[in-house]
Amino acid sequence: MDTMRDRFISTTSQLLDDDPRLAVVLAEISRDGFDAAERRHPDRVINVGIREQLLVGVGGGLALTGLRPVVHTFASFLVERPFEQVKLDFGHQGVGGVLVSAGASYDWPAGGFTHMAPGDVALMDTLDGWAVHVPGHPDEAEALLRRAAAGDGRDYVRLSMQSNERARPVTGAGFSTVREGRAGVVVAVGPMLDNVLAATEGLDTTVLYATTVRPFDGAALRRAVAGGGAADVVLVEPYLAGTSTAAANDALAETPHRVLGLGVARRELRRYGRLEEHLAGQGLDARSLRERISGFLTRT
């Protein structure tokens, strides 16, 4: 199976052929994958070199001309390093575009902390008007990319090396119900779904699946807890723990509830290891999730 990043390259290369308003802006990362597309569209595949602030600034400038820019590099270099440009060159100027990241929270641990971005979604949360998409499978990534490219808004698509075994239908921006139960609701975001399903096997819980996390689907969460009295909700996100707890609390403002946010801790891990070791170290593997979820749901 190809990776989400592979699918991004092939899908976007095809979209460049089909949509003359689309342009791709790169900062060396994934440049080789776009060689053929660059030969076909030399004016719409732009590599600025290792200049991430310029990367985002060029994207904003292209948007001002009426093009639909797709801006791509590692998450730490796309959201964190040029955050002022994201805020001003897109948001302040009132233009749209598609930011597509790779690397996720710790996809390439050998790159060190400079290549880790567990805080990217929380940082994007400080800006108005951005949709945030977190696919859990390359097929979902393609569907979300196609939808974002065809739109006019501001979209952040967060790609990861971690993937669920199979894709789920991406029919809209809301959460989908994967499993129904009566003793709590677990929201699994993107590539966390398989581990959440394994962790909740045999538990009487509802599992909601989210590939678009902003806007937050508060209506789906309210439906999932309806009729059960007090609501217990666990959010399992592949980035900074607690990123969506405020959104869940706001959605359930009229319902007595408890919310547990599980994700990546703020502490810096200086022994980089492998992706699987980071999942276990953050308590996001299936065994750890079962202990944490069942412990929370049975606590009085």
C-alpha positions as CSV (number, residue, x, y, z in Angstrom):
1,M,0.0,0.0,0.0
2,D,1.3,3.5,-0.8
3,T,1.6,6.1,1.9
4,M,-0.5,9.2,2.4
5,R,2.4,11.3,1.1
6,D,2.7,9.1,-2.0
7,R,-1.0,9.5,-2.6
8,F,-0.7,13.3,-2.1
9,I,1.9,13.5,-4.8
10,S,0.0,11.3,-7.4
11,T,-3.3,12.9,-6.7
12,T,-2.0,16.5,-6.8
13,S,-0.1,15.8,-10.0
14,Q,-3.3,14.7,-11.6
15,L,-5.2,17.7,-10.3
16,L,-2.6,20.0,-11.8
17,D,-3.5,18.5,-15.2
18,D,-7.2,18.9,-14.6
19,D,-7.5,22.3,-12.9
20,P,-5.6,25.2,-14.4
21,R,-6.2,27.3,-11.2
22,L,-4.2,24.9,-9.1
23,A,-0.5,25.6,-8.2
24,V,1.9,23.6,-6.0
25,V,4.5,25.3,-3.8
26,L,7.4,23.2,-2.4
27,A,10.4,23.8,-0.1
28,E,12.5,20.9,-1.4
29,I,10.5,18.3,0.5
30,S,8.8,15.9,-2.0
31,R,10.3,17.8,-4.9
32,D,11.4,14.6,-6.7
33,G,7.9,13.3,-6.7
34,F,6.7,16.3,-8.6
35,D,9.4,16.2,-11.3
36,A,7.0,15.0,-14.1
37,A,4.3,17.5,-13.0
38,E,6.9,20.3,-13.1
39,R,7.9,19.5,-16.6
40,R,4.3,19.6,-17.7
41,H,3.4,22.8,-15.7
42,P,6.6,24.7,-15.0
43,D,4.7,27.8,-14.1
44,R,2.5,26.1,-11.5
45,V,5.0,23.9,-9.7
46,I,7.3,26.2,-7.7
47,N,10.2,25.1,-5.5
48,V,11.5,27.9,-3.3
49,G,14.3,25.9,-1.6
50,I,14.6,25.6,2.1
51,R,12.8,28.9,2.8
52,E,9.7,28.0,4.7
53,Q,8.5,31.6,5.4
54,L,8.9,32.3,1.7
55,L,7.0,29.0,0.9
56,V,3.9,30.2,2.7
57,G,4.3,33.8,1.5
58,V,4.4,32.6,-2.2
59,G,1.3,30.5,-1.6
60,G,-0.5,33.5,-0.2
61,G,0.6,35.7,-3.1
62,L,-0.6,33.1,-5.6
63,A,-3.9,33.0,-3.9
64,L,-4.2,36.8,-4.3
65,T,-3.9,36.3,-8.0
66,G,-6.8,33.9,-8.1
67,L,-4.9,30.6,-8.1
68,R,-5.6,27.8,-5.6
69,P,-2.2,27.1,-3.9
70,V,-1.3,23.7,-2.5
71,V,1.6,24.4,-0.1
72,H,3.6,21.4,1.2
73,T,6.5,20.5,3.6
74,F,6.9,18.8,7.0
75,A,4.4,19.9,9.6
76,S,7.1,21.6,11.8
77,F,8.2,23.7,8.8
78,L,4.7,24.4,7.4
79,V,2.8,25.4,10.6
80,E,5.3,26.2,13.3
81,R,8.3,27.9,11.6
82,P,6.3,30.2,9.3
83,F,3.3,30.7,11.6
84,E,3.3,34.5,11.1
85,Q,3.0,34.0,7.4
86,V,0.1,31.5,7.8
87,K,-1.6,34.0,10.0
88,L,-1.0,37.1,7.8
89,D,-0.6,35.9,4.2
90,F,-3.7,33.8,4.2
91,G,-5.9,34.8,7.2
92,H,-5.3,38.6,7.2
93,Q,-5.4,38.8,3.4
94,G,-8.6,36.8,3.4
95,V,-7.5,34.3,0.8
96,G,-7.8,30.5,0.6
97,G,-5.3,27.7,0.1
98,V,-4.4,24.2,1.0
99,L,-1.6,23.5,3.4
100,V,-0.5,19.8,3.2
101,S,1.9,18.6,5.8
102,A,4.0,15.4,6.2
103,G,5.8,14.1,9.3
104,A,2.8,14.4,11.7
105,S,3.8,14.3,15.4
106,Y,6.8,12.0,15.2
107,D,6.7,10.1,11.9
108,W,10.5,10.4,11.4
109,P,11.9,10.2,14.9
110,A,15.5,10.0,13.6
111,G,15.1,13.6,12.4
112,G,14.9,14.7,16.0
113,F,12.7,17.3,17.7
114,T,13.1,19.7,14.8
115,H,11.0,17.3,12.7
116,M,8.3,16.7,15.2
117,A,5.1,18.8,15.4
118,P,2.6,17.5,18.0
119,G,1.4,21.0,18.6
120,D,0.4,21.9,15.0
121,V,-3.3,21.5,15.2
122,A,-3.5,23.3,18.5
123,L,-1.6,26.2,16.9
124,M,-3.9,26.2,13.9
125,D,-6.8,26.4,16.4
126,T,-5.7,29.9,17.3
127,L,-6.6,31.1,13.8
128,D,-10.0,31.7,12.4
129,G,-11.6,30.0,9.4
130,W,-9.3,27.0,8.9
131,A,-10.6,23.5,8.3
132,V,-8.3,20.8,9.6
133,H,-8.3,17.3,8.1
134,V,-6.6,14.3,9.6
135,P,-7.0,11.3,7.3
136,G,-6.4,7.8,8.6
137,H,-5.7,6.0,5.3
138,P,-4.2,7.0,1.9
139,D,-7.7,6.6,0.3
140,E,-9.1,9.1,2.8
141,A,-6.2,11.4,2.2
142,E,-7.0,11.4,-1.5
143,A,-10.7,12.1,-0.9
144,L,-9.9,15.0,1.5
145,L,-7.3,16.5,-0.8
146,R,-9.6,16.4,-3.8
147,R,-12.3,18.2,-1.8
148,A,-9.9,20.8,-0.4
149,A,-8.4,21.5,-3.8
150,A,-11.8,22.0,-5.4
151,G,-12.9,24.4,-2.7
152,D,-12.1,28.1,-2.0
153,G,-11.5,28.0,1.8
154,R,-8.5,27.6,4.0
155,D,-7.7,23.9,4.6
156,Y,-4.9,22.1,6.5
157,V,-4.4,18.5,5.6
158,R,-2.2,16.6,8.1
159,L,-0.7,13.5,6.5
160,S,1.0,10.7,8.5
161,M,3.0,7.5,7.9
162,Q,0.7,5.8,10.4
163,S,-2.4,4.4,8.7
164,N,-5.4,2.3,9.6
165,E,-5.7,-1.1,7.9
166,R,-8.7,0.0,5.8
167,A,-10.2,3.2,4.6
168,R,-13.6,4.5,5.8
169,P,-16.0,6.4,3.5
170,V,-15.3,10.2,3.6
171,T,-18.8,11.5,2.8
172,G,-18.8,14.8,4.6
173,A,-17.0,16.9,7.2
174,G,-18.8,15.3,10.2
175,F,-17.9,12.4,12.5
176,S,-19.1,8.9,11.5
177,T,-20.3,6.2,13.9
178,V,-18.2,3.1,13.8
179,R,-19.5,1.3,16.9
180,E,-22.5,1.9,19.2
181,G,-22.6,1.4,22.9
182,R,-24.1,2.8,26.1
183,A,-21.2,3.3,28.5
184,G,-19.3,6.2,27.0
185,V,-18.2,7.7,23.7
186,V,-14.7,7.5,22.3
187,V,-13.8,9.8,19.4
188,A,-10.9,8.4,17.3
189,V,-9.1,10.9,15.1
190,G,-7.5,9.7,11.8
191,P,-4.8,7.1,12.2
192,M,-5.9,6.4,15.8
193,L,-9.0,4.4,14.8
194,D,-7.5,0.9,14.6
195,N,-5.8,1.2,18.0
196,V,-9.1,2.6,19.5
197,L,-11.1,-0.2,18.0
198,A,-8.7,-2.8,19.4
199,A,-8.6,-1.0,22.8
200,T,-12.4,-0.8,23.1
201,E,-13.2,-4.4,21.9
202,G,-15.8,-5.9,24.2
203,L,-16.4,-2.5,26.0
204,D,-20.0,-1.1,25.8
205,T,-18.8,2.1,24.1
206,T,-19.7,4.2,21.1
207,V,-16.8,4.9,18.8
208,L,-17.0,8.0,16.5
209,Y,-14.4,8.5,13.7
210,A,-13.2,11.9,12.7
211,T,-11.1,12.7,9.6
212,T,-12.1,16.4,9.7
213,V,-11.6,17.8,13.2
214,R,-12.2,21.5,12.5
215,P,-14.9,22.5,12.4
216,F,-15.5,20.1,15.3
217,D,-18.7,18.1,14.8
218,G,-20.4,18.9,18.1
219,A,-23.8,17.8,16.7
220,A,-22.5,14.3,16.2
221,L,-21.1,14.2,19.7
222,R,-24.4,15.4,21.2
223,R,-26.3,12.7,19.3
224,A,-23.9,10.0,20.5
225,V,-24.5,10.9,24.2
226,A,-28.2,11.6,23.9
227,G,-30.5,9.7,26.2
228,G,-27.7,8.5,28.5
229,G,-27.9,11.0,31.3
230,A,-24.4,12.2,32.2
231,A,-21.9,11.7,29.3
232,D,-18.4,10.3,29.5
233,V,-16.3,11.2,26.4
234,V,-12.7,10.2,25.5
235,L,-10.9,12.0,22.7
236,V,-8.0,10.1,21.1
237,E,-5.9,12.4,18.9
238,P,-2.5,11.8,17.2
239,Y,-1.2,15.2,18.3
240,L,-1.1,17.3,21.5
241,A,-3.3,15.8,24.2
242,G,-6.3,17.9,25.0
243,T,-6.4,19.8,21.7
244,S,-10.1,19.2,21.2
245,T,-11.3,19.0,24.8
246,A,-12.5,22.6,24.8
247,A,-14.5,22.0,21.6
248,A,-16.0,18.9,23.2
249,N,-16.9,20.8,26.4
250,D,-18.5,23.5,24.4
251,A,-20.5,21.0,22.4
252,L,-21.8,19.4,25.7
253,A,-22.4,22.7,27.6
254,E,-26.0,21.7,28.3
255,T,-25.2,18.1,29.3
256,P,-23.5,16.9,32.5
257,H,-20.3,15.4,31.2
258,R,-16.7,14.4,31.7
259,V,-14.0,14.6,29.0
260,L,-10.6,12.9,28.8
261,G,-8.2,14.0,26.2
262,L,-5.6,11.5,25.1
263,G,-2.8,12.3,22.7
264,V,0.9,13.4,22.7
265,A,2.3,14.8,25.9
266,R,4.0,18.2,26.1
267,R,7.3,16.7,27.4
268,E,10.1,16.4,25.0
269,L,11.4,12.9,24.4
270,R,15.1,13.0,23.7
271,R,15.5,9.3,22.9
272,Y,14.0,9.2,19.5
273,G,13.5,5.5,18.7
274,R,10.9,4.4,16.2
275,L,7.4,5.5,15.4
276,E,5.9,2.4,17.2
277,E,8.0,3.2,20.3
278,H,6.7,6.8,20.4
279,L,3.1,5.5,20.2
280,A,3.7,3.2,23.2
281,G,5.7,5.9,25.0
282,Q,2.8,8.3,24.6
283,G,0.2,5.7,25.7
284,L,-1.4,5.6,22.3
285,D,-0.9,1.9,21.5
286,A,-3.9,-0.4,21.8
287,R,-2.9,-1.9,25.2
288,S,-2.2,1.4,26.8
289,L,-5.4,3.0,25.4
290,R,-7.5,0.1,26.8
291,E,-6.1,0.7,30.3
292,R,-6.6,4.5,30.1
293,I,-10.1,4.4,28.5
294,S,-11.5,1.6,30.7
295,G,-10.0,3.2,33.8
296,F,-11.7,6.5,33.0
297,L,-15.1,5.0,32.0
298,T,-15.3,2.9,35.2
299,R,-14.2,5.7,37.5
300,T,-17.0,7.1,39.7
